Amino acid sequence: MDETIVNKTLQGRVHGKTIEIDEDLGIAEGQQVEIQVKVITTNSREPGEGLLRTEGALADDEEWDAIFEEIHRARKLERRPGIPNLDEP
């Protein structure tokens, strides 16, 4: 039996147990083939998804804990001018 090996990289879509190839394979109907499947991920991320995936990245980091504590204290400082006492002449 004469065996010809053809390597092609093709794309398609899964429909249940069937994979629909986007182009003509150029192979005879009924020919037995071997298939390797690689899932192609799309870049359809929702806004903020990247931030959610990094959640906890700085957990238990003492240097960042100190930085965020300093930011927290600075934000709590009273920056508004005081209310003037209108009863004073």
C-alpha positions as YAML, in Angstrom:
chain: A
units: angstrom
residues:
- id: 1
  name: MET
  ca: [0.00, 0.00, 0.00]
- id: 2
  name: ASP
  ca: [1.42, 3.36, -1.07]
- id: 3
  name: GLU
  ca: [1.02, 5.85, 1.82]
- id: 4
  name: THR
  ca: [1.36, 9.57, 1.17]
- id: 5
  name: ILE
  ca: [1.72, 11.76, 4.25]
- id: 6
  name: VAL
  ca: [0.35, 15.28, 3.93]
- id: 7
  name: ASN
  ca: [0.72, 17.82, 6.73]
- id: 8
  name: LYS
  ca: [-1.65, 20.78, 6.61]
- id: 9
  name: THR
  ca: [-2.71, 23.30, 9.19]
- id: 10
  name: LEU
  ca: [-6.37, 24.12, 8.70]
- id: 11
  name: GLN
  ca: [-9.02, 25.89, 10.69]
- id: 12
  name: GLY
  ca: [-12.62, 25.00, 11.26]
- id: 13
  name: ARG
  ca: [-15.46, 24.88, 13.75]
- id: 14
  name: VAL
  ca: [-16.83, 22.19, 16.02]
- id: 15
  name: HIS
  ca: [-20.49, 21.21, 15.69]
- id: 16
  name: GLY
  ca: [-21.16, 18.45, 18.21]
- id: 17
  name: LYS
  ca: [-19.00, 15.50, 17.11]
- id: 18
  name: THR
  ca: [-18.34, 17.04, 13.68]
- id: 19
  name: ILE
  ca: [-15.51, 19.42, 12.77]
- id: 20
  name: GLU
  ca: [-16.33, 21.58, 9.77]
- id: 21
  name: ILE
  ca: [-13.12, 22.59, 7.98]
- id: 22
  name: ASP
  ca: [-13.08, 26.09, 6.46]
- id: 23
  name: GLU
  ca: [-11.49, 24.98, 3.18]
- id: 24
  name: ASP
  ca: [-11.43, 22.01, 0.83]
- id: 25
  name: LEU
  ca: [-8.95, 19.41, 2.03]
- id: 26
  name: GLY
  ca: [-8.24, 18.04, -1.42]
- id: 27
  name: ILE
  ca: [-8.59, 14.49, -0.07]
- id: 28
  name: ALA
  ca: [-10.77, 11.76, -1.55]
- id: 29
  name: GLU
  ca: [-14.17, 11.13, 0.07]
- id: 30
  name: GLY
  ca: [-13.93, 8.32, 2.60]
- id: 31
  name: GLN
  ca: [-10.14, 8.58, 2.97]
- id: 32
  name: GLN
  ca: [-9.04, 7.78, 6.52]
- id: 33
  name: VAL
  ca: [-7.14, 10.64, 8.20]
- id: 34
  name: GLU
  ca: [-5.50, 11.38, 11.52]
- id: 35
  name: ILE
  ca: [-6.43, 14.66, 13.21]
- id: 36
  name: GLN
  ca: [-4.71, 16.68, 15.94]
- id: 37
  name: VAL
  ca: [-6.91, 19.34, 17.52]
- id: 38
  name: LYS
  ca: [-5.63, 22.63, 18.91]
- id: 39
  name: VAL
  ca: [-8.17, 25.02, 20.41]
- id: 40
  name: ILE
  ca: [-7.83, 28.59, 19.16]
- id: 41
  name: THR
  ca: [-8.74, 31.08, 21.84]
- id: 42
  name: THR
  ca: [-10.26, 34.35, 20.77]
- id: 43
  name: ASN
  ca: [-9.37, 37.67, 22.31]
- id: 44
  name: SER
  ca: [-12.93, 38.61, 23.25]
- id: 45
  name: ARG
  ca: [-12.27, 39.80, 26.78]
- id: 46
  name: GLU
  ca: [-14.78, 41.85, 28.68]
- id: 47
  name: PRO
  ca: [-13.66, 45.24, 30.04]
- id: 48
  name: GLY
  ca: [-11.93, 44.72, 33.39]
- id: 49
  name: GLU
  ca: [-11.30, 40.99, 32.84]
- id: 50
  name: GLY
  ca: [-7.53, 41.52, 32.87]
- id: 51
  name: LEU
  ca: [-7.73, 43.20, 36.27]
- id: 52
  name: LEU
  ca: [-9.82, 40.36, 37.65]
- id: 53
  name: ARG
  ca: [-7.26, 37.80, 36.48]
- id: 54
  name: THR
  ca: [-4.54, 39.63, 38.46]
- id: 55
  name: GLU
  ca: [-6.64, 39.71, 41.62]
- id: 56
  name: GLY
  ca: [-4.52, 38.67, 44.60]
- id: 57
  name: ALA
  ca: [-1.20, 39.15, 42.79]
- id: 58
  name: LEU
  ca: [0.05, 41.49, 45.53]
- id: 59
  name: ALA
  ca: [-1.45, 39.57, 48.45]
- id: 60
  name: ASP
  ca: [0.96, 39.08, 51.38]
- id: 61
  name: ASP
  ca: [3.48, 41.54, 49.91]
- id: 62
  name: GLU
  ca: [4.62, 43.71, 52.84]
- id: 63
  name: GLU
  ca: [6.13, 46.41, 50.63]
- id: 64
  name: TRP
  ca: [2.86, 46.93, 48.75]
- id: 65
  name: ASP
  ca: [0.88, 46.68, 52.00]
- id: 66
  name: ALA
  ca: [2.89, 49.64, 53.34]
- id: 67
  name: ILE
  ca: [2.41, 51.62, 50.12]
- id: 68
  name: PHE
  ca: [-1.35, 51.08, 50.13]
- id: 69
  name: GLU
  ca: [-1.57, 51.92, 53.85]
- id: 70
  name: GLU
  ca: [0.20, 55.23, 53.16]
- id: 71
  name: ILE
  ca: [-2.22, 55.98, 50.31]
- id: 72
  name: HIS
  ca: [-5.18, 55.10, 52.55]
- id: 73
  name: ARG
  ca: [-3.96, 57.46, 55.32]
- id: 74
  name: ALA
  ca: [-3.35, 60.28, 52.82]
- id: 75
  name: ARG
  ca: [-6.88, 59.95, 51.46]
- id: 76
  name: LYS
  ca: [-8.38, 60.17, 54.94]
- id: 77
  name: LEU
  ca: [-6.77, 63.55, 55.69]
- id: 78
  name: GLU
  ca: [-9.22, 66.44, 55.92]
- id: 79
  name: ARG
  ca: [-8.53, 68.77, 53.00]
- id: 80
  name: ARG
  ca: [-11.68, 70.87, 53.00]
- id: 81
  name: PRO
  ca: [-11.45, 74.34, 54.50]
- id: 82
  name: GLY
  ca: [-13.16, 74.73, 57.83]
- id: 83
  name: ILE
  ca: [-16.65, 76.20, 58.10]
- id: 84
  name: PRO
  ca: [-16.31, 79.89, 59.03]
- id: 85
  name: ASN
  ca: [-17.99, 81.02, 62.23]
- id: 86
  name: LEU
  ca: [-20.47, 83.65, 61.06]
- id: 87
  name: ASP
  ca: [-21.17, 84.82, 64.64]
- id: 88
  name: GLU
  ca: [-17.70, 86.35, 65.01]
- id: 89
  name: PRO
  ca: [-17.36, 90.04, 64.01]
...
